């Protein structure tokens, strides 16, 4: 046998999820499901592999050229591991467009791969909640997605001092770039890429990027001016009617009439990197000074279905990644301290009791919906068994040795309070339920 062992570490930018990690993730995803399903969204899922062209058509130059894991399979098909979900959603809707009743409210929780430099808040493999609302464009659609986003963050205990939803519109952005900044179409592409990274770069690096890309200094100065202007101020500088300005104005008008106003603000610097966005766009930001970054975002995409068939279906949605949001929860101490408590039962075992008695006890608990474990350790000293229960975070230990069995009783020990309760074996389930919580 070789002395050289395989490495135990996971692939760079990915994570191993041990039971403690899974408790946090299951809690995390359960809350997500609760919120989106309360709005009437149904869960769906697509394959982790798609033809490369599905993503190449609309996922954006940076993702396609630099981040997609792709390969040619044994059938000479050019395939990609999904870097996002929206193109898959569009494909699936197109596949059954004649059968689907609109609006479509779908969500998924899936893992994705992007070849990025691992850093805080960003890994190569990540899990993401994706929420999509497809049917028509309209104020009510945009507002509903925005409401789902805000309610998701609030569900974890966050308030308006911890996060803000920043809102812009791609049509409005293009109008301002063209008329106010006087940017050419080629300059707009360069500026959009730089602006999308603006909050993550030092000011001098951001300006250097623009200058090195051929953007004149006067236009860079004009950009800074428009970033500081209000929605009405920018809209007033446009010479004609702007569909994007109207979409934003109408949306904020509705926001001001509901309870979302404290959580939302206009921000012209929000552009979103994916090329398929066409209307209102959103990004949720952490307000903590130590973690000021985008947590997740989304927006409207018109006629993405048209990539797959002759059909016009507008959609709006967002992707909610687990890595950055878990950092947010940890920063604001929103993960419950008792999340690792194991509200289960350990059945202690003794040599003077036939093992079938413990199996019978375990079956009774399990059938009644109470999870439990029979102790398997070689050392059956009571103290060692109690230590095992504590190490596993188990709430209750059940003691039924030979004496207890002959006397027709069971002892229940609360491992947190150290209190012991004696219960008649014949009434075990009935009386234990009064203690178990």
N, C-alpha and C positions, 0 to 999 in steps of 0.2 A: 504494500500500500504506500502511495506517495506521501512524503512529508509535507508537500505543498497543498494547503487547503484553499478552497474557493473563498473569496472575500465575503464578509457578512454584511457589508454596508449596501444600501440600496443605490440604484442608479442616481447620478447627480441630478439634483432638482426634483427628486421624488421622495416620498415618505413611506415609512412603515407605520401601520396603525395597530398598536397594541391595545389590549382591552381598555385601559384607561383612556387612550386616545379615542377609541370608538364610543365610549360613553359620552364624550363631549360632542362628537360628530352626530351621534344619533339624537341627542338633545337639540343640536343645532338644526338638523334637517327636519326634525319633527315640528319645530316652531315654524319653519318655512312652509311646510305642507299645510299646517293649520291656517296660516294667513291666506295663502293663495287659493286654497280650496274654499275659504269663507267668501271669496269673491266669485266662486263658480268655475274656477279653472280645473281642468282634468289632466291627469298625468299621462304623458306619452314618453316614448324613447325611441331613438334610432340607433343604427349600428355605429360602432366606433371607427369603422373604415368606410370611406366614401371614395368615389372616383376623384382624382386630383382636380379635375376641371370644375367640380362642384364648388370648391373653395377658390380656385384660381380666378373664376369669373367675377367674384364680388367681395372677397374677404379683405382686400386692401393689399397694396404692394409690399408693405413691411412684413405682414403675416405670411403671404405667399412666398416671397423671395427669401426670407430670412428665418422664419419660425416654423413652417410646416414640416413635420416628419413625413416623408413620402418615399415610395419605393415602387419597383416593378415586381408584380407577383409572378408566380410560376405560369400563369396564363397570359403573361405579357401585358397585363393591365396596369396602368399607372394609378396607384392608389395613395391615399393620404390618411393619416390618423387625424381625427377631427380636432381642429384648433378652436372651434366654436360650434354653436348649434343652429343658428338661424338659417343657413343654407340648407341644412337637413330638414328643418321644419318646412321651408318653402318647397323642397322636393316632395315631401310626404303629402302636403296639401295639394300640390299639382297632380300627384298620382291618383288622388281621389276627389278631384275638384267637382266632378259631377254628382258625387254622393254626399258631400259635406254640406251641412247647414251652417250658414254664417249668422252671427259672428262666431269664429273659432276661438275658444279660450283654452289654451294648452300650456302646460308647464312640464319641465323635466329637471331631474337632478342627475348629472352625469359627470364623468371625468374626461379631461381634455389634455392634449399635449401641445406645447409650443417650445421650440428650441430657443430659449432665452438665457440670459446670464442670471443664475439664481441670486436673489438678494432679498432683503426684508420685504415681505408682501408680495413676492413674485417667485414662483417656482416653475419648473418645466411641466410637471403634472399638477393639475389642480382640479378641484370639483366645483361645479357651478350650478346654481339654480337658474334656469332660463324660463322666462315668462313671455308668452306671445299672444297678442290679440289681433286677429285677422278678420277682415270683412270690408270695411270702408274707411276712408279718412274722415275725421270729424272731431270736434272738440270733446265730445263725450268719451271717445276712445282714448285720446291723449290724457284726459283728466283721470280716467280709471287706472291707467298704467302708473301714472304719477302717484295716485292714492295707494296703490298696492305697494309701491316702493317705500313710501313714507311709513305705512303701517307695518311693513316688514321690520324696519329698523326699530320702530317704537315697541314692537312685540318683545324685543330683547331687553327692554327697560331703558332705552335711550330717549332723551328729550331734546328740545330745540337748542340747548346749549352745547350739545355734543356733535350734532351733524347738521348739514345744510344741503338741500338739493339745488344745484345750480342748473339753470335752464337757458338754452339758446335755440336757434332755429337755423338749419343749414341753408334754406332759401334766403332768409334774412342776412345771414353771414355773407353769402355770395353777393347779394345786392350791395351791402355796405363795402365789401372789398372792391367791388367794381366801381361804384360811384363815389365813395368817400376817400378810400385809400388810393384809388386809381390803379389798382393792380391788374396786370394782364392775366389771361388764363394760366399761363405757365408760372407766373409769379404767385398766383393764388394757390397752386399745388404746393410750391415750396413753403409758402407762408403757413398753410394749413398744417403741414407736417411739423414745422417748428413750433407753432402755437399749441399744438396738441401736447408737446413736451415742455411747454413754457414753465409750468408750475414745478417741474421736476429738475430744472436746470438753474444754475446760477445766472444772474442777469447778463453778465459779460459773455458767458458761453452761448446763451440764447441769441444775443445780438451778433456774436461772431458767426454763428450758424447762418443767420440771415444775410450778413454781409458777404460771407464766403460763397453763398448761393446766388449772389448777384442782385440782391435787393438793395436799392439806393437808400442812403441814410435818411433822406426826407420821408420816404415811405415808412421806414422803421419808426420814426418819430410820430408819424400820423397814426400808425398802429397803436402806439402807447396812448395816444389821445382817445381813440375810440374805445379802448379797453376800460377807460375810466368813466365812460358816459352811460347815462341811463337809457332804457329802452325807448322812451318817448323822445329823448334828445337825439338818439341815432336815427330813429324813424323820421324825425323832422328834417334830417339832412338829405333824405332820398327825394328825388325829383318826381317820381311817379308812384303809383300804387304798388305796394310790396305785399305779395301773398304771405311771405314769411312774417312780416311785421304784424299783419292781421292775425295770423295764427298765434303768435306770441301774446299779442294784446288781448285776444279773446280768452286765451288760457289763463293769463294772470287775472283777468276780470272775474273768472269763475273761482280761481284760487282765493281771491280776496273775499268772496262771499261764503266760503266754507272754512273749515278748521285747519287748512293746510298752509295758510299764509306765513305763520311763524317758521315754517320749515323750508321755504322756497325763496329763491332770489334769481333775478336775471344776471347772467354773466356772459358777456360777448366772447370771452376767451375760450368757452367750451365749444369744441368743434367735433370731437369724437373721431377716432382714427379710421373706422371702417367706412369704406367708400359707398356702401349702399344706403346710408342714411340720407333722407331727403327733406324732412320737416323738423318738427320740434325734437330736440335732443336733451338728455338729462345726464348729470353726473352727481352722485352723492359724495360729499366731502366730509372727512373727519375734521372737527374744529379744534382738536387738541393741538397746542403749539408744537408738541413733540412728534406729532404724526399727521401733519397737514398734507393729506393726499386723497386722491379719489379712491373711494371704496368700491363702487360699481356704477354702471350706467347703461344707457340705452337710448332708443329713439325710434322715429318713424322711418320705415323703409317702404317706398311705393313700388309696386309691381315687381317684386323679387321673384314672384311666381313665373313671370315672363321668361325667365331663363330656361324653363323646362317645357312650357307649352304656351300657346297663344291664349292668354287669359290675363285679366287685370284684377289683381287682388292686393289691396293695400294692407299693410300690417304695422304694428308698433310693439315693441317689447324691450326687454333688458336682460342682462346677464349679471348674476350676483355671485361673485367668486368667494370661495371659502377662506383663502389665505389672508387676504387683506382684511376681511371682515372679522376673522378670529383675532387678528392683531388689534382691531378696533375694540372688540369686546374685552380683551385683556387690558388694554390701555385704560378703559373706563371702568374696569372691574365689574363687568356685567355677567360674568360666568358664575353661576351659583356655587357657593363654597361647599355645598353638600352633594355636588353632582357625582362624586365618586362613591357615595354611600351605596352599599348593596343591600337593598331592602329585601333580603331573602332569609333563608333559614338553613342552619347547619344541624344535621342530625348526628349527634355524637354516637360513637359505637363502643361496645364493651364485649369482652369475650364470654361473659356469662349469660348473654342473650343470643338466642338463635337469630342469625342474620335476616331470616325471612321476616322477622318482626319489624326490622328497620325498613325493609322494602315495602311492607304494608303501610307503614307510617308515611313513607315518602310518596307512595302512590296516592294516598288520601289527600295529602297536601297539593300535589300536582294536579289532580283531577279537579280540585276546588279552586285552581288558579293561583296557587302560591308556589313560587319557585323555591327549590330546596336542593341541597347537596348532602349526600351521605359521606361522612369522613372516611378517607381511604388510607391515611397515614399508617406506617408501621408502629409508631409510638402512640399507644392508645391512652396514655395518661391524660386525665381530664384537663390538667393545666395546659398540656401541649395542644389539645383539641381546641380549647378556648383561644390559645394564641393564634392558631390557624384561622379561626373565625375573625379575629381582630385584623389579621394581616390581609384578609380578603374583604374587609369592610362589611362583613355580614352582621345584620342587625340582631338576630335572635339565634340562640343555640338551644337545642332540645336535648334533654338528658333523660334516657330511659335505660338504666342499668338493671341488673337482676333484681335488686331490692324493689325498685320502682315498678318493674313489671309484675312481680308477685303481689304487690300491694295495689295494683290496678291504677297506677298514676303515672304522670309525666311531669317533669320539671322544665319550665321555660325560663331561660335566662336572657334578659335584655343586656346585650353587650355594651350598650352605651351608658345605661344608668346602673348596671350591675345588680339590678333587682331580679329576684327569682320568684316565680309564681308556680304553685302546684295545681295541676289540673287532673281531673279524673280521666283515665284513658278512654272510658266509654263515651265521654262528652268532649273529647279532645278538640275536634274541629270547631264545634259550637263555641266553646269557651276561648279557644286560641284566637278566633276571629275578633273577639272583643279586645284582645291585646295587640294583635298585628295591625299595623297601620303604615 
